[in-house]
Amino acid sequence: MFLKPLFAWLQVLLLLANPATGAIQAVFAHYLVGTITSDHASQDIRDGKAAGFDAFALDLLSSDPNGYAAPALVDLFQAADDQGFNLFFSLDLGSLSDPSQFMPIVQNYSTRNSYYKVGGRPFLSTFSGGTQSFGSSSVNDFWTSAFQQYNLDPYFVPNFDNAPNYPSNFFTTFPIADGAFSWETAWPAPGSPAGTNVSSAVDDQVIQEAHAASKVYMMLSLSHILSPPLFPILPMPLHRPLTPAQKPAWSSLQYKNLPNNFYYRIGESVFAQRISQLLSSQPDYVELITWNDSGESHYVGDYWPEAITGTNIPNYAVYDHTGWQKVITPVIAALKAGVAETGMIDGGSSVTGAVWYHPILTSNPCSNGKPSGIEGAEDAVNFAVLMPLGTEGGTVNVYSNGAQIGSVAAGAGLNMGKVLGLGVGGVDVDVLDGGGNVLVSVNGTVPVSGEDDPQCNFNFVVQGF
């Protein structure tokens, strides 16, 4: 069983290498290591592979041989070996306090056939660690000596964004690193109002430094904000690639409701922005965040009861998010094929996609209190619809409690949007062809409640189709 500390995990990250080389080489999903049965480990590996991912980035918080991590790793790596999948470690240095907790594990598993490698070198990342020297004269000296001591030559892309003066002079401060990874740039600052854009200023600076040093940059990707226009309907300009300088995130929200850890960070629509960004910039690697972090609500796969028993996570992680995979899988295929525009993403011969929204309104009394940052949430219906290639003149109509609140034009490939005006009652979305014929009707599985919600659950209801 595990409990994630604040910000000790994640959402979708982007690895940008020297010049863009065309198609994406691999797509990862961040994965929290927790108590798990062997059957569930096999199911996760099977589902991750089927969704199109090349590897799970294993967020390792503990190495207690008498705890959950050791048997979980045995089962996960065995399943990966058996099913032809890959795994690598993302060391959670916000939780691990001594090298003996993680270096022997990296050494042990990095030789497995299923451990993800770049040019024969085992890929290794971290969460945090920019100030942790573990008794050495510097952070860089620690990792240099640790890799020598354990006879490792990893492809090292750490998240050291808590280092002093970050991101300035990152690669002169940490020459041991093969690349850099920023965590906190995936969100606007806590407490930002609804519609705040994610700033890419830090990302852009590190990317410039990385390319100048022939290194790589890995950027946390989360689906968050889009600045609101004057109208409540927010279709995304997906048929026009974004410029490489714009680097928002890809995933969903970040909502946590644990004792002394109750917050919301904006998560509505950057999902759409980031997909256009990835197609336009053509990075080497992409990592989705996350596969199974139910504690922070941005899971896209299953999460298992044995991992969260004894916590209050089951009180708010009550909605299935696997519907997002209806969008993620064709996007992964497009990235790997070098597709440059969303209008060319091939979702197949039928209409598919996902709809997501909050089950309560921002005006809900939430009698037991509201999370910090809730001012960033919006009463909106978000959608991602894949139309068959060659489609013209389509429409996405959005309804709240039976009343139409928006109508958005749709064409071939991937169409995404956000429609404001969500109210109490059912949520419905119709996708029409150019002749006005309904191709798909999506009925939200959970009506928006007007009753007081003491839990104040701002997780997303996700409906795939």
N, C-alpha and C positions, 0 to 999 in steps of 0.2 A: 504494500500500500504506500502511497506517496501523497505529499501535499506540496504544491509548487509555491515557492516564495514569490513575492511581488515581482512582476516582470521576468520571472525565471522561466518564462516561456511564451512563446513565439507564435509565429504566423507565417508567410511565404517569402523566401529569400532569393535574391538574384545575384548570380555570380557573373560579373562582366570581366572578360579577359582583354588582352592588349587591343588589337583591332577586332571588331566583330568578324567572325569567320563564316557567317551564313547560318546554317541550321544549328539548332541547339544540340549539344552532345548528349546531355542527360538531364532528367528532371527528378528531383528528390522530394520527399515529404518528411517534415520533422515529426519525430515519434518519441513520446514520453515513455521511458522504461518504467514499468510498474508491475505489481503483482499480476500474474497472468497464467492461465492454464496452457498446457501444450496445445490443446485443440484450438484455443483462441489465438495463440501465437501463429499457428499454421493458417488460421482463417485470415488474420491480418496480412500475412505475407501474400497469401493467395489473392486477396482483394486489392492490395496495393499494386501488385503486378498487373492484375486485370484492369485496373484503372489507368495504367500506362506509366506508372512511376518506375524509375530504374533502381532506386535505393531509398531506404529509410535512414534519416540522420538520427541516430539514437541519442536522445538527451539523457545522459547518465548523471543522476543526482547522488547516488549512493553505491558503494561497493561492498557493503557489509556482507561477508560470506554467510552469515546466518539470517540475512534479510531477504528481500524480494529480488534484488538485482541479479545475484549470481544464477539462480535457477531460471529467471526470465531470459537472461542472455543465452544460456544453454539452449533453451527452447526456440528462441528467435533465430539464432544462427543455424541451428539444425534445420529449421523450417526453410530458411533461406538457401542452405546448401541443397536441400531436397528439391526445391522448386525453382532453382536458377534465378534467385533474386540477390540483391546486394544490400549491405548495411555498412554504415561507418559511424564513428562516435562524434558527438558534440558534447564535450565535457562541460558540465554545469559547475563552473568554478565559483558560483554564488553559494554552492552547497558543499562542494568538495574542498577540504582544507589541508590535505597532505598528499604529496605525490604518490605515496604508497597506496593510496586509495584508487588511483586511476592508471598510473603508468604500467604496472604489471598487466592490467586488463587490456590496455591498448597493445602491448607487446604480444600477449597471448592470442588475441583475436585478429590482429592485423595480417597474419599469415594465412588466414582462411581464404579459400577460393571465393567465398561469398562476400569478403570484405572489399568495399569499393576502392579502386586504385586509379590513379592518374599517372600514366607512364610507368606503371609498375610500383609507384609509391602509394602507400595507404593514405587516403584522404582523412584529415583530422581537423575538427573545428572546436570552438568553445562557445560557451555563454559567459561573458564577463572575463575577468582575469587581467585587465590592463594594469593593475597595481599590485598583483600578487607575485612576489619574487621567491616565496617559500624559503627565505633565509639566504638567498643568493644576493650578489651585489646589484643585480637588476633583473627585471622580468626577462629580458632577452637572454641574459647569462643563464638563468634557470633553465629555460627551454633548450638552449644549446647544450648544456651539460646533461640535462635529463635525456635528451635524444641520444647523446653519446653513451650514457650509462646503460640505457636499455637497448642499444644497438638498433635504433630506429631512424629512418629517413623519411618522415611523413611529408605529404603535400599539405602544408600547414596553413590554414586560413582561419585565424582566430577572430573572435569578437572582442576587441580590446577598446571599445568605444568609451570606456570609463577611464582611460589613461589620461594623465594630465596633458592639457593642450591638444587633446584629440580634436580634429584629425591632422593637425599640423605635423609635418616631418615624421609621419607614421613609419615609413620604411627605412629611415635612418635610425629611428629609435628602436625598431624591431626588425633588423635585417634577417632574422631567422624565419620570418613569415614569408610564405609564398604568395600571400594575398591578405586582404583586409575584409572584415565583415562588420557592418554597423547594425546594431539592434534597434536603438531608440529612434532612429530616423524614420522608421516605418509608420509612426503615428504623429499627429500633431501633438503639441504639448498638452498634458493633462489639464482639463478644464476649458479647452478651446470650445468656442460656440459652434453650433451646427453649421456645416458648410465650409469649415476651415480647410484650406488646402494643406496637404503634406508638403513641407519644404524639402527641396532636393539640394540645398546649398552645401550641406556637409557631404552628401553623397558625391556631388560633382567635384568637390575638392579632393576627396580620396581617390576618385576615379582618375583624375588628372595625375595625381602622385603615383598611383599604381601603374598607369600606362607608361609614365616617364621612367619608372624603375623596372619595366618589363614584368610586372606582377599583375595579380588579378584583384578584383573587388567583388565582394559578396554582400548584397544588400538585402536586408530583411524586407519581405514583401507582405503587406497586409491589405485587405480591401477596406478602404476607408473613404474618406470624404471627396466630395466634388463641390466646388463653390456654387451656390445656388443662383440661378438667373432670376429674373423678375416674375417668372411664371412657375406654376406648380408642377409642370410636366418636364422631366429632365432626361430626354433621350441623349445617349452618348454619341459623339461624332466618330463612330467606330470605323467608318469607311475611309477615313483620312488618318494615316499613321501619325502618331505624335512624334515630336522631334526628340532625338536622343537626350537632349538636355533635361527633359522632364522625366523625373524618376519617382513617381509615387509607388504605392505598394499593392500587393495582390493577396487577398484572403478574405476574411469576414470581419467581424467585430472582435473586441476584447472586452468581455464582461465576466467579472469574478465576484462571487458573493460568499466569501468565507469570513469567519470571525476575524475582525481587525484587518480585513483585506477586501473591501467592498468598493468596486469602482467600475466605471464604464469608459472606454476609449472609443472614439468615433469609428464606425465600421460600416457605413451604408454602401457607398458606390465606387470606391477606388478600385474595387474588383474589376470593373470595366475599364477604367483608365489604365490599370496595370497591364491588362492583356494587350491593349493597343501598344503600350510601351514595349513590352517584350517582343512583339512582332516587329516593331520598328527598329529596335536597337539590336536584335539578334544576339543575345549574350551566349556564353558558352554553356552555362548551367543555370537552372532555376530550382528553387526549393520552396515548396508550398508549406505554409504553416497554418494548421498542423493536421496530422492524421487523427490524433486521438486526445488532444488536450481538452477534456470536458470541463476542467476547472476554470479555463479561460474562455470557453464557449466557441472556440474557432476550430472545432474538429470537423473533418469532412468524411471520416470513416467511422467505424464502430468504436465505442469505448466500453470497457467491460466492468461489470459490477464488482469483481474481486479487487480491482485497482482503486476503487473509491469507497469501499465499505468503511464505515466509521466516520465519514465526512458528511457535510451537508450538500455536497455536489449533486447527489441524486435529486435534490429538491428543485434545482433549476436547470440542470442538464437533462431535460425531459423531452427534447425534440430531436428527431432524426435529421441529421444534416447530410446524409449520403446523397440526397438529391442534387447537391452541388457537383457530384461526379459526372452528371449528365452534361455539364459544361466543361469540366476540367479535362475529361478524357479526349474530346476532339481538339481542345486547345493544345494539349500536349502533343498530339499527332501533328498539328499544324506547325508548332514550334520546331519539332524535329524535321519536318519537311521543308523548312525555310520559308513558309508562307509569310508574306509581308503585310497583308491587310486582312482585317476581320471579315470583310465581305467575301474572302476566299476560303474561310474555314469551312471544311466539309463535315457537316453533322449527319450526313446520310440522306436517304430519300424521304424521310418523314420529319415532322417538326418535333424537336426536343428542346429541353432547357430546364430552367428552375425559376421559382418565384420565392422570395423571402420577405418577411416582415416581422415586427415585434408583436407579441400577443397582447400587449397593453399599450395605452397611449401615454405620451409624455406628461399628460395632465393627471394621470392616475394618482390618487392620494398617497399610496404606498405608506400605510400607517406606521410601519416599523422603520421607516426611513428610506431615503433614496441614495443610490451610490454616488460617490464623487464623480464628476465628469458627465452627469446625466444631461446637462445642458447641450451636449453634443448629439444626443439622439434625435431622431426625426420620426414623425408620423407619416410613414411612406411605404409604398409597395415597390420593391425592387425586383427587376426581372432580367433574365438572360435567355434569349430565344434564338435557337439555331434553325434557320430556314434553308431548304434545299438550294443548292447552287442553281442559278438561273431564275430564281424567284424574283418577281417584280410586283410592286404595288401592294404589298402586304400591310397589315395593321395589327397592332397589339392594343386591345381595349382593356382597361382596368376598372374594376368595380369594388366599391366598399358598401356593404349592407344593401346591395341591390342597385345602388346608384352609381352611374359611370362618373369616375373622377379624372379620367384621362384617356387619351387616344394617341398612340405613337406610331408613326410610319415605320415599316419594317421591310427589309429586302433580303437578298441572298446572304448567306453566312451568318455571322454572329451579330445579334442586335441586343443592346443592353440599355436599360433606362431606370429611372426612379421617378415615381409619380407621388407627389405630396397630396395630402387630403385624406389620409386613412382615418376612418372613424370606427366606432363600435359596431360590431356585427361581422358577417362573413366577408371573405376576400375571394374574388373571382377574377380570372384573367382569360380572355378569349383571344386566340390568334386566328386572323382571317387572311384569306388569299386575296388577290387583286380583284376578284369578282364579288367580294363580300361574303364568301362562304366560310363558315367556321371550320377551321382545320383541327383545332384543339381547344378544349375548355378545361381550365385548371381551377379546381375548387380547393381553397385553402383548408387544410385539415383541422385547423384550430381557429374559431372565431375570435375576433378582438374583443376582449372583456372590458366592460364598463364598471365592473365591481372593484372595490378596493382590493389590491393585491399586496398583502403584507410582505410577501417575498420580494416584490418589486422586480419581477423577472424580465429583464430586457435581453434575454437570449433571443435568437431568431427562430421562428417557425420556417422551415425550408420544405418546399414542395417541388420534387422533381417530376418531369413528365417526358 
